[in-house]
C-alpha cells in the first residue's frame, strides 16, 4: 500500500472514531486503535490514539469544569479516596 493511501485510510479511521465518540461519548480509542493497527503496527497505533484522546479530553475539560456539580464531586472523590485503597488491598 502506498503512503498516500495509508494516510488517507488512517485519517478516515480516526474520523469515524471521532464521529462515534461525538455521538456516543465514548468508543474513540477502541475504534481508532483497531483501525490503525490494521493499517500499521499496534506499537504505533496505541501512543497515537492515546495522544489524540488526551488532546480531545483536555479541550472538553473547560466546558465540563464550568458545569460540574461540586458538592457531588466532593462526595464522589471522598468515596473514591476510601474505596480505591480498599480495592487495592482486596486485589493484592
N, CA, C and O of each residue as an XYZ file, in Angstrom:
368
protein
N       0.854     -1.174      0.000
C       0.000      0.000      0.000
C       0.900      1.237      0.000
O       1.854      1.324      0.773
N       0.588      2.174     -0.864
C       1.426      3.368     -0.930
C       1.126      4.305      0.241
O       0.057      4.218      0.846
N       2.057      5.195      0.563
C       1.897      6.056      1.749
C       0.668      6.960      1.701
O       0.045      7.211      2.733
N       0.317      7.446      0.522
C      -0.848      8.333      0.425
C      -2.132      7.598      0.797
O      -2.982      8.137      1.506
N      -2.262      6.387      0.324
C      -3.445      5.591      0.648
C      -3.480      5.254      2.131
O      -4.537      5.287      2.762
N      -2.321      4.931      2.680
C      -2.245      4.605      4.097
C      -2.641      5.803      4.963
O      -3.384      5.651      5.932
N      -2.146      6.991      4.613
C      -2.507      8.201      5.356
C      -3.997      8.488      5.238
O      -4.642      8.849      6.223
N      -4.545      8.330      4.038
C      -5.964      8.604      3.831
C      -6.833      7.634      4.634
O      -7.814      8.048      5.253
N      -6.483      6.365      4.627
C      -7.255      5.385      5.394
C      -7.113      5.612      6.896
O      -8.066      5.424      7.652
N      -5.927      6.013      7.323
C      -5.722      6.322      8.744
C      -6.574      7.511      9.165
O      -7.204      7.491     10.222
N      -6.589      8.540      8.334
C      -7.404      9.721      8.638
C      -8.883      9.365      8.656
O      -9.630      9.856      9.502
N      -9.308      8.521      7.734
C     -10.705      8.090      7.703
C     -11.057      7.298      8.961
O     -12.137      7.469      9.525
N     -10.158      6.447      9.390
C     -10.379      5.658     10.603
C     -10.526      6.569     11.821
O     -11.426      6.376     12.638
N      -9.647      7.553     11.940
C      -9.708      8.489     13.067
C     -10.982      9.329     12.980
O     -11.599      9.618     14.004
N     -11.376      9.717     11.786
C     -12.606     10.489     11.614
C     -13.827      9.680     12.043
O     -14.694     10.195     12.750
N     -13.899      8.439     11.628
C     -15.026      7.582     12.023
C     -15.052      7.410     13.537
O     -16.114      7.476     14.156
N     -13.887      7.192     14.130
C     -13.816      7.037     15.585
C     -14.245      8.324     16.293
O     -14.914      8.270     17.325
N     -13.864      9.471     15.747
C     -14.251     10.748     16.353
C     -15.752     10.985     16.236
O     -16.368     11.518     17.159
N     -16.336     10.599     15.126
C     -17.788     10.745     14.962
C     -18.521      9.852     15.961
O     -19.515     10.267     16.557
N     -18.033      8.637     16.141
C     -18.653      7.733     17.116
C     -18.550      8.324     18.519
O     -19.509      8.273     19.288
N     -17.387      8.885     18.852
C     -17.249      9.500     20.174
C     -18.168     10.707     20.308
O     -18.749     10.933     21.370
N     -18.299     11.474     19.248
C     -19.190     12.626     19.293
C     -20.644     12.230     19.490
O     -21.397     12.934     20.162
N     -21.036     11.120     18.914
C     -22.428     10.677     19.040
C     -22.707      9.956     20.349
O     -23.782     10.112     20.928
N     -21.746      9.168     20.821
C     -21.997      8.334     21.993
C     -21.279      8.801     23.248
O     -21.706      8.483     24.357
N     -20.196      9.550     23.089
C     -19.428      9.998     24.241
C     -18.283      9.073     24.609
O     -17.511      9.385     25.515
N     -18.157      7.959     23.938
C     -17.058      7.029     24.204
C     -16.810      6.200     22.952
O     -17.557      6.303     21.978
N     -15.784      5.394     22.972
C     -15.520      4.476     21.873
C     -14.435      4.919     20.920
O     -14.071      4.171     20.012
N     -13.905      6.125     21.103
C     -12.887      6.616     20.176
C     -11.668      5.703     20.158
O     -11.223      5.269     19.096
N     -11.138      5.420     21.326
C      -9.903      4.634     21.403
C     -10.106      3.223     20.861
O      -9.245      2.702     20.151
N     -11.219      2.615     21.184
C     -11.456      1.242     20.736
C     -11.503      1.156     19.214
O     -10.903      0.260     18.620
N     -12.202      2.067     18.596
C     -12.337      2.035     17.140
C     -11.045      2.460     16.463
O     -10.609      1.835     15.496
N     -10.433      3.522     16.970
C      -9.227      4.038     16.325
C      -8.060      3.059     16.435
O      -7.322      2.873     15.467
N      -7.883      2.438     17.587
C      -6.762      1.501     17.745
C      -6.929      0.307     16.812
O      -5.966     -0.123     16.177
N      -8.120     -0.220     16.728
C      -8.339     -1.374     15.855
C      -8.074     -1.001     14.401
O      -7.379     -1.720     13.684
N      -8.628      0.117     13.975
C      -8.440      0.534     12.586
C      -6.998      0.850     12.254
O      -6.489      0.429     11.215
N      -6.334      1.589     13.129
C      -4.941      1.949     12.865
C      -4.011      0.749     12.971
O      -3.016      0.671     12.250
N      -4.321     -0.179     13.855
C      -3.485     -1.379     13.976
C      -3.596     -2.250     12.729
O      -2.640     -2.940     12.372
N      -4.741     -2.228     12.068
C      -4.871     -2.988     10.824
C      -4.055     -2.350      9.701
O      -3.620     -3.037      8.776
N      -3.852     -1.047      9.783
C      -3.092     -0.348      8.745
C      -1.598     -0.287      9.050
O      -0.784     -0.148      8.137
N      -1.239     -0.387     10.306
C       0.169     -0.299     10.702
C       0.423     -1.256     11.841
O      -0.112     -2.364     11.875
N       1.241     -0.818     12.769
C       1.539     -1.685     13.908
C       0.806     -1.185     15.151
O       0.483     -0.004     15.276
N       0.560     -2.101     16.042
C      -0.101     -1.763     17.298
C       0.780     -0.845     18.139
O       0.275      0.017     18.858
N       2.089     -1.027     18.051
C       3.022     -0.200     18.819
C       2.976      1.260     18.372
O       3.303      2.149     19.159
N       2.586      1.520     17.158
C       2.441      2.900     16.685
C       1.032      3.423     16.929
O       0.847      4.613     17.182
N       0.048      2.549     16.855
C      -1.347      2.978     16.964
C      -1.705      3.421     18.380
O      -2.380      4.435     18.557
N      -1.267      2.682     19.378
C      -1.679      2.970     20.756
C      -1.186      4.335     21.238
O      -1.995      5.101     21.762
N       0.102      4.684     21.091
C       0.513      6.023     21.536
C      -0.169      7.153     20.764
O      -0.489      8.194     21.338
N      -0.387      6.950     19.477
C      -1.064      7.976     18.683
C      -2.489      8.191     19.172
O      -2.923      9.331     19.339
N      -3.207      7.121     19.400
C      -4.592      7.230     19.872
C      -4.632      7.804     21.283
O      -5.524      8.589     21.604
N      -3.687      7.427     22.120
C      -3.626      7.991     23.469
C      -3.435      9.503     23.407
O      -4.099     10.242     24.134
N      -2.542      9.964     22.553
C      -2.319     11.399     22.394
C      -3.588     12.100     21.913
O      -3.957     13.148     22.442
N      -4.252     11.531     20.919
C      -5.476     12.138     20.394
C      -6.590     12.148     21.437
O      -7.343     13.116     21.532
N      -6.694     11.088     22.209
C      -7.726     11.003     23.248
C      -7.486     12.040     24.347
O      -8.423     12.701     24.795
N      -6.243     12.180     24.774
C      -5.926     13.168     25.809
C      -6.161     14.578     25.282
O      -6.700     15.424     25.997
N      -5.765     14.837     24.047
C      -5.959     16.170     23.469
C      -7.444     16.526     23.386
O      -7.828     17.651     23.707
N      -8.262     15.600     22.968
C      -9.693     15.906     22.871
C     -10.327     16.038     24.253
O     -11.242     16.840     24.436
N      -9.860     15.270     25.217
C     -10.404     15.379     26.570
C     -10.027     16.701     27.219
O     -10.834     17.290     27.938
N      -8.819     17.171     26.974
C      -8.394     18.457     27.531
C      -9.239     19.584     26.945
O      -9.581     20.539     27.643
N      -9.570     19.472     25.673
C     -10.403     20.503     25.047
C     -11.805     20.518     25.650
O     -12.424     21.579     25.736
N     -12.311     19.377     26.062
C     -13.641     19.302     26.666
C     -13.639     19.693     28.140
O     -14.692     19.980     28.709
N     -12.469     19.705     28.752
C     -12.374     19.960     30.186
C     -12.885     21.344     30.562
O     -13.523     21.502     31.603
N     -12.620     22.338     29.742
C     -13.027     23.710     30.062
C     -14.548     23.821     30.228
O     -15.024     24.408     31.200
N     -15.295     23.266     29.296
C     -16.755     23.362     29.405
C     -17.289     22.470     30.526
O     -18.266     22.822     31.186
N     -16.663     21.338     30.738
C     -17.117     20.447     31.806
C     -16.824     21.046     33.176
O     -17.589     20.836     34.118
N     -15.744     21.776     33.295
C     -15.360     22.371     34.567
C     -16.408     23.373     35.031
O     -16.720     23.453     36.219
N     -16.951     24.142     34.080
C     -17.967     25.141     34.428
C     -19.285     24.501     34.851
O     -19.988     25.037     35.708
N     -19.617     23.382     34.266
C     -20.900     22.757     34.551
C     -20.855     21.680     35.618
O     -21.833     20.955     35.805
N     -19.745     21.565     36.314
C     -19.592     20.492     37.299
C     -20.434     20.763     38.543
O     -20.606     21.909     38.958
N     -20.945     19.708     39.117
C     -21.682     19.768     40.375
C     -20.665     19.506     41.492
O     -20.386     18.354     41.822
N     -20.118     20.573     42.067
C     -19.005     20.437     43.002
C     -19.354     19.738     44.310
O     -18.526     18.972     44.802
N     -20.525     19.952     44.904
C     -20.846     19.170     46.112
C     -20.876     17.661     45.832
O     -20.381     16.869     46.633
N     -21.453     17.274     44.707
C     -21.473     15.860     44.344
C     -20.059     15.361     44.043
O     -19.701     14.241     44.407
N     -19.270     16.184     43.389
C     -17.896     15.805     43.065
C     -17.076     15.567     44.327
O     -16.275     14.634     44.378
N     -17.267     16.399     45.340
C     -16.551     16.206     46.605
C     -16.908     14.869     47.247
O     -16.033     14.152     47.734
N     -18.198     14.540     47.245
C     -18.624     13.257     47.827
C     -18.054     12.078     47.048
O     -17.622     11.088     47.637
N     -18.054     12.188     45.727
C     -17.504     11.105     44.906
C     -16.006     10.934     45.133
O     -15.510      9.811     45.219
N     -15.287     12.049     45.229
C     -13.843     11.966     45.468
C     -13.542     11.389     46.844
O     -12.586     10.629     47.000
N     -14.343     11.741     47.841
C     -14.160     11.177     49.173
C     -14.408      9.668     49.157
O     -13.648      8.901     49.749
N     -15.462      9.253     48.485
C     -15.754      7.821     48.382
C     -14.651      7.094     47.611
O     -14.274      5.979     47.972
N     -14.136      7.717     46.558
C     -13.055      7.097     45.788
C     -11.783      7.006     46.619
O     -11.053      6.018     46.539
N     -11.516      8.041     47.418
C     -10.316      8.026     48.260
C     -10.386      6.902     49.291
O      -9.356      6.353     49.683
N     -11.582      6.561     49.726
C     -11.737      5.439     50.659
C     -11.790      4.103     49.921
O     -11.232      3.110     50.388
N     -12.449      4.079     48.793
C     -12.674      2.823     48.087
C     -11.474      2.290     47.335
O     -11.288      1.076     47.262
N     -10.656      3.160     46.775
C      -9.507      2.696     45.990
C      -8.506      1.926     46.854
O      -8.090      0.838     46.456
N      -8.104      2.440     48.010
C      -7.188      1.630     48.833
C      -7.798      0.292     49.260
O      -7.103     -0.723     49.316
N      -9.091      0.297     49.559
C      -9.745     -0.973     49.926
C      -9.719     -1.950     48.749
O      -9.467     -3.141     48.936
N      -9.972     -1.459     47.562
C      -9.930     -2.308     46.378
C      -8.540     -2.843     46.102
O      -8.371     -3.998     45.709
N      -7.548     -1.993     46.311
C      -6.162     -2.442     46.107
C      -5.813     -3.539     47.107
O      -5.173     -4.530     46.754
N      -6.234     -3.357     48.350
C      -5.963     -4.390     49.359
C      -6.648     -5.709     49.013
O      -6.075     -6.782     49.206
N      -7.869     -5.625     48.503
C      -8.587     -6.848     48.151
C      -7.974     -7.554     46.941
O      -8.025     -8.780     46.843
N      -7.403     -6.791     46.034
C      -6.866     -7.381     44.812
C      -5.421     -7.850     44.943
O      -4.934     -8.597     44.094
N      -4.740     -7.425     45.985
C      -3.329     -7.843     46.116
C      -3.160     -8.910     47.165
O      -2.044     -9.372     47.402
